Amino acid sequence: MISYSEIGRRAWPLILANAAVPLLGLVDTAVIGNFGSIADLGAIALGALIFSFVYWGFGFLRMGTTGFVARASGAGDKAGVRAVLGRSLLLAAVLGVSLILLQWPIQRLAFVLLNAGSDVESLALDYFSIRIWGAPATLASFALMGFLIGLGESRALLRIQLLLNGLNICLDILFAGYFRMGAQGIALGTVIAEWVTVWYASAFVVRKQRHHIGANDQLWPWGRIIDRKAMLGMLSANLNIMVRTLLLVFSFAFFTDQSARFGNSVLAANHILLQIIAFTAFFLDGFAFVVESLAGKAMGAGDRFGFEQAVRRTSEFALLTAASLALAIYFFGDFLIALLTDITEVQMLAIELQWLAALYVLLSFVAFQLDGIFIGVSFTKEMRQAAMSSLAAFLMAWWLLIGEFGIVGLWWAMIIYVVARALALLYFYPRLLRAIPTGQ
């Protein structure tokens, strides 16, 4: 039985770990803003954007690992847990090395699609050429984070995130601030922090797992790690998650592109509101991560009661959190907006639209929770299908509403989209429940 206090203890380190990520971006900007040039600042923005898109596509290494680890843990298959991690790390290593080998075509494509001045592009190229060497470490850290979330090791995840971001901040200040290396210093600090963190996380995981192996057991059961059926199953699940993630990224990119068609002020106002929404995601993701672990373990153990209890109690927390955040945006959004911009026209537009952002946050918790549930039990095919159908609903709503209602219609299309994501997953929910035995 999972108690409310236990859910809270698991969730708060995950929320803090999520919140540590944007802090690094703020520090990078502050360091370059005070010690670098305008070109350095532009190069950081351009380079970070490229890596955000590249690494977003490999987010399945985190989500896929979580689901398989949670199910194996629930089934009491300790060797299976280590086998899942071994397969994920092997895949991360292959993909990370591939990114290094393919860095030239990646950077050529990126700089063709993203326009910048020659001085900014030159510095961004230097930034890219250094930071790409951290790709294997970054992808391996995705697998390790998924492993820890799957086992419910939220405090360990928080320590690892604090190490990564804290070390990164210190190195950025050293290289870019003290040594005045500009964008190159930021990239070098990031790469070193990524490699140090992945070695620390690996040592922590190995040390913990050694306590769960018998005298005759292998730490890395290679026969199971390279099992063809298991490897194909992981690749299939990861491909489904990748498609789902790319469709999700496309939807927000489409929203931003459509915002730009209404002019720079609308684009800026919507960008600010999206940043506020992204901040709320740190809280909702915390409960989604908890339910990933609990749902996966209950599925592996064949515990229908435990599964339903975990879903119900984490969802109650998520609803309360979403309602609190939505009320805060509705009543105090103007203060947040004033902190993010002092441009009067942008402020006024954002304030006019903040109630729609509040409504989006209130309704979004269902999609967050269902994503966590489906990831935890590795129902990734259903996630892919739900992503496709909900995107179709979003585009249909946009087509019907944009002409008559303008920017408000665009926001309603986005709200319809997050509701459609939840409804599409709810359609598959009975199938998921039927897969869990009722005997326990």
N, C-alpha and C positions, 0 to 999 in steps of 0.2 A: 504494500500500500504506500502510495506517495502522498506526503502531507503538503499542505500549502506552504509551510515554513521551509520544507526541503526544496520546493520549486523556487521560492524566493532566494534561498542560498545558492542554488545553481544558476539562477538568472542574472544576479547582480554582477558577478565577475565577467559574464559574457557581454553585458551592456557596457561595462567600463572598457573591456577589450575592444569592442566596436568603436567606442568614442575616442580611443587613443589614436586611431588611424588618421582622421582629419587634422588632429593636432600637429602631426608631422608636416603636413602640407602647409599649415599656417607658419610653422617655424622656418621651413625652407624659404617661403616667401619673405618672411621678416629678415632672415639672414642676407638673402640676395638683395632685398630692398634697401638694406643699410650698408652692405659692403660690396655689392656688385653694381653692374651697369643696367640700363634699361634693356639692352640686348640680352644680358644674362637672364633677366627676369622673364623675357619672352621665350628664351630657349628652355628654361625650366618648365614653363607652362606648356610649350609645344612637346617637349620630350616626355613629360608626365602624361600628357594626353595619349601619346602613342602607346606607352606601356600600359596605360589603363585599358585601352582597347585590346591589346595583345593578351594581357593577363585575364581580362574578363572572360575571354573565350575559353580559358582553361580552368574556370571556376568549378568545373565538374570534378576536378581532383579533390576538392574539399567536400562537396555535397555527396558525390558517389561513395567516397570512402566512409563518410559518416553512416550512411544507410547500411552498407555491408558489414561494417564493424559492429554496429548496434545489434543487428540481427544475429550475428555470430556470437556476440557476448550474451544475448538473451538465451540462446540455445546452449550456453555453457561450453562452447567450442573454443577453448583458449588457443589451440593451435590454429584454428580457422581465423581468429582475430589477427594473429601475427601474419598469417598468409595474406589476408586482405591488405595489411599495411605494406608487406613486401611487394605485392603486385602494384600498389599505388606508387610506391617509391621508385620501382623499376620503370613504370610508365612516366613518372615525373622526370627521371634522369634522361630517358630517351627523348622526350619532348624538349627538355631544357637544352640538351646538347644540339638538338635539331635547330632550335631558335638561334643558337650561336652560329651554326654552320650556314644558316639562311639569313644572317643579319643583313647582307648587302641587298638582296631583293626586298626584304621587309622595309628597310629604311628608304630605298628608292620609291617604293609604292607609297609609303607614308608621306614623303615630302612632295610627291606629285599631287596627292589628295589635299594636303594642308599647305596653304599659301602663307609665306612669311618673307620678310626682307632678307637679303643675302647675309647680313651680319648675324641676324637671329638664327637663320637656317644653318650657318656654319657652326655656331656654338651648340645648337641643338643636335647637330650631327656628332660633335665631340661628346656631348652628354650621352647620346644613344650608344656610341661606340664603346663607352666605358660601362654603362649600366647593363648592357646586354649580357655581360659576363656573370651577372647575378641571376640569370634566368633559371639554371638548374636549382639553385638554392631557393628561389621564390616558389617554384612549382613543388619542390619537395616540402616546403613549409605548408603549402595548401594541403598536401596529403597528411602531414603530421597534425595539422589543426583539425582536419576531418576525423582523424583517429581519436584525438582527445575529446572532441565533442561527442562522438559516438559512444565513448566510454563514460561520458558525464564528468570528465576532468576539467571543469570550468575554471577552477582556480589556477591550475597549471597553465591553461591557455592564457589567462590574464598575465601571469608572470612572463610568459614567452613574448606576448605582445608588448609588455612594458620594456622588456630587454631590447626588443627590436627597435621600438620607437625611441626609447631613451638613448640607446647607443647611437642610433642614427642622428638624433638631434645633436649630441655631443660632437660627433665626427663632422657633421655639417658646419657647426660653429668653428671647429678646428681648421678644417680644410678651406671652406669658403670664406670664413671670417678672419681667422688669424693668418693663414697662409695666402689669402686673397686669390684662391684658385677659381672663383666664380662658379659657373655651371658645372665645370669639370669636377670641382671639389664636392659639390652636392652629389653628383653621380658616384664618385669614388666612396664617399661616406656611406651611401646607400648600399653599394655592393658589399663593402666590408661588413656592415651591420647585418645584411641578409645571410652571409656565409657564417658569421659567428653565431647568429641566432639558430640557424638550421643545425649546426653542430651541437649546440647546447640542447635544443629540443630533441635531437636524435639520441644524445647521451641520456637524457631524462627518460625517454620512452624505453630505451633498451634496459636501463637500470630497473625500471618498474616491471617490465615484462619478464626479467630474469627470476622474479619472485613467483611467477606463475607457471614455470616449466619444471617438469620432473627430471630426475637424474638421467633418464634415457631419452629425453625429448630434445629436439633441436630448437634453438632460438628462432632460426629462420627455416621453416619446413619447405625446402626448395621444391620438393615433389608437388606440393599443393600450390606453391606460389606460381609455378609455371604450368600448372594444369590447364590444358587447352580449353576445356569447357568453361572453367572458372574465369579464365582470361577473356574469352569471348563474351561471357556474360557481363563482365565489368566494362569491356569496351562498348558493348551495346547500350548499357545503362548510361555510360558517360556521354555517348553520342546523343542520346535522347536529352540529357541535361544540357548539353552544349547547344542543341537546337533551341530548346526552351529559353536558355539564357540570351542567345542572340536575338530571338524574337522580342524578348523583354527590353533589351537594349535598343532595338530598332523602334519600339513604341515610344520610348522617351526621346530618342533622337528625332522622331517624326513630330512629336509634340513641340520640341524646341524649334525645328525647322518651320512649322506652321506659325509659331509665335513670331518668328522673324518677319513673316509676311505682313504683319500688322505694324511693323516699324520697330526702331531700336528701343523706344521706351517700353513697349509691350514686351519685347524680348527680355529686356533687363528686369522688368517687374516679374515676369514668369520665372526667370532664372532665380530670383531671390526666393520666391515661393517654393520652387523646387528644392532649394537648399534647406529651407525650413522642413519640408517633407522628408528630405534625406536624413535630417537630424532625428526626426521621430522614428525613422527606421532602425536606429541603433537600439531603441527600447523594445520595439516589436520583434526585432530579430533575436533579442535575448530569449524571449519566451518560445520563439519558433525553434531555436537551437535546442532548448531544453526538451521540447516535445519530439524533436528528431531522435534524440537519444532514448527517451522513454518509450516512444512508440515502436522504434526498431527493436529494442530489447523485449518488449511485450510480444511483438510478432515472432521473434526468434524463440521465445519461451512458450508460445501458444497460449498466451494469457489474455483472453478477450476482456475480462473484467479490468485487469491492470491497464490495458490499452485504452479502454473507454474512460477510465478514471483519469489517466494522464491527459487525454485529449480535453476532457471537461474542465479539469482544474487549471491547466495552463491557459486554456481559452478564456476562462473567467478572469485570470490575471491580465491577459492581453486585451480583453474588452475594457476592463477598468482603466488600463494604461492608455488605450486609444481614446477613450472618452475624455480622460483628463488632458491629454495632449491636444485634442480637438478643441476643447473649451479654452485652453490656454491660447491657442492660435486665434480663436474667434474673438476673445475678449482682450488679449494683450498682443495680438499680432502686429499692431501698429508700432509698439515699442521695439519689437524684434526687427521690423522693417527699417525703422529709423537707425538702428545699430548697424545695419548692413548697407545703407546708402543714405546720402544727404541730398540727393537730387530730388527736388520737390515733385516733379512730374512723375518720376518713377515711383516715389513713395505713394502718391495719390492713387496711381493705377493698382499698385500692389494691395493697398488697403481696401480698394473697391472689390478685389478678387479674393481677399483672404478668407472669406466665409466658404468659398468653394474649396480652398485648400484644406480648411478645417473639416469639411464634409468628406473629402477624399481620405484624410487620415482616419476619421471615425470608421469609415466603411472598409478600410484596407486591412484591418487586423484579421479578417476572415481569410483573405488570400494568403497572408503571412503564415497563419496557423496551418492552413491546408498544405501549403508548400512544405512546411516542416514535417508534417505527418507523412506526406507522400515520399519525401526524401528519406525519412527514417525507415520506411518499410521497403524502399527501393522500387516503388511503383513509378518508374521513370517514363515508361511508354505513355502512360496516362497523363503525366505532366506535359509531355511533348504535344499530345493531342489537345489538351486543354489550352496550351499556349497558342496553338494555331487557331482554334475556334474563337478564343477571346480576342485575339488580334483582329480577326475578321469582324467581330462585333464592334471593336473600337473604330475600325476604318469605316464601317457602315454608319455608325453614329456620327462620326466626323463629317461624312458626306451629306448626311441628312440635316445636321445642325449648323454647320459652319456658315452657310450662306445667309441664313436668317438671323442667327444669334451672335455671329462674329466670335470674339474671343471668349465670351461666356459659353457659347456653343462648343468651343474647343475644350474648355474645362469640363463641361458636362460629358463630352465624349470620353475624356480621361477617367471621370468617375464611373461611367458605364463600363469602361474597360476593366477597372479593378474589381467591380462587382461581377462582371462576366468571368474574370479569372476564377473567382470563388465559386460561382455557379457551375462552371465547367468541371472543376475538381469535385464538387459535391455530386455531380452526375456519376462519377466513378467511385464515390465513397462506399456505396453498398457492396460493390465488387471487392473493395479492399477489406471490408468487414467480414465478408464471406471467406476470405483467405485465412482468417484467424480462428483457430479451433475454439470451441466454447467449453471444453471439458475442464478447464482450470478456473 
